[in-house]
C-alpha cells in the first residue's frame, strides 16, 4: 500500500470509496425529517462496511444529529442538522 492509502496492486483508494458512500448516505437522508439507520444500510446504496463510519464522522462534524441510540449507544435514528 502506498503512503497515501492507495493500494498499488489495483489502484483503489479506500478514502475515495468512503467518500462515494458518504455522498450516498447524505443524499438518501435529504428531504427526510428522521431516518432509521437500518433504512440507510438497506436502501442508500452505500457499502455496509462504510455506513457506520460515515455516520460517526458526520456526527462529529455536525452534519447529522443522532435522535435515538440503542442500549449499546449505536445510532438507530438520525437526521440532517
C-alpha positions in Angstrom: 0.0 0.0 0.0 1.3 3.5 -0.9 1.7 6.1 1.8 -1.5 7.9 0.7 -3.6 4.8 1.2 -3.8 3.8 -2.5 -3.5 0.1 -3.0 -0.8 -0.1 -5.7 -1.9 -3.5 -7.0 -5.4 -2.5 -8.1 -5.2 1.3 -7.7 -8.2 1.5 -5.3 -8.1 4.3 -2.8 -10.4 3.3 0.2 -10.9 7.0 1.0 -12.5 7.6 -2.4 -14.8 4.6 -1.8 -15.8 6.0 1.6 -16.4 9.4 0.1 -18.7 7.9 -2.5 -20.6 6.2 0.3 -20.7 9.4 2.3 -22.5 11.1 -0.6 -24.9 8.2 -0.9 -25.8 8.3 2.8 -26.3 12.1 2.8 -28.3 12.0 -0.5 -30.5 9.3 1.0 -31.2 11.4 4.1 -32.1 14.6 2.2 -35.7 15.5 2.4 -36.4 13.2 5.3 -37.1 14.5 8.8 -35.7 11.4 10.6 -34.1 8.3 9.1 -33.8 4.9 10.6 -30.2 3.7 10.4 -31.5 0.3 9.2 -33.0 2.0 6.2 -29.7 3.7 5.4 -28.0 0.3 5.4 -30.8 -1.3 3.3 -31.7 1.4 0.8 -29.0 4.1 0.5 -26.8 2.1 -1.9 -23.8 2.7 0.4 -21.5 -0.2 1.2 -22.4 -1.6 4.6 -18.8 -1.6 5.8 -18.7 2.2 5.5 -22.1 3.3 6.7 -21.3 3.3 10.5 -18.0 5.2 9.8 -19.8 7.7 7.7 -22.4 8.3 10.3 -19.8 8.7 13.1 -17.7 11.1 11.1 -20.7 13.2 10.0 -22.0 13.3 13.6 -18.6 14.6 14.8 -18.6 17.3 12.0 -22.2 18.3 12.9 -23.7 17.3 9.6 -26.0 14.8 11.2 -27.6 14.5 14.6 -28.4 11.3 16.3 -32.0 11.3 17.5 -32.1 7.8 19.1 -29.5 5.2 20.2 -29.9 1.6 21.2 -28.9 0.3 24.7 -25.3 -0.1 23.4 -25.1 3.5 22.2 -25.4 2.7 18.5 -27.4 5.2 16.5 -30.8 3.9 15.4 -32.4 7.1 14.2 -30.6 10.1 12.6 -31.4 13.4 11.0 -29.5 16.0 9.0 -28.5 19.0 11.1 
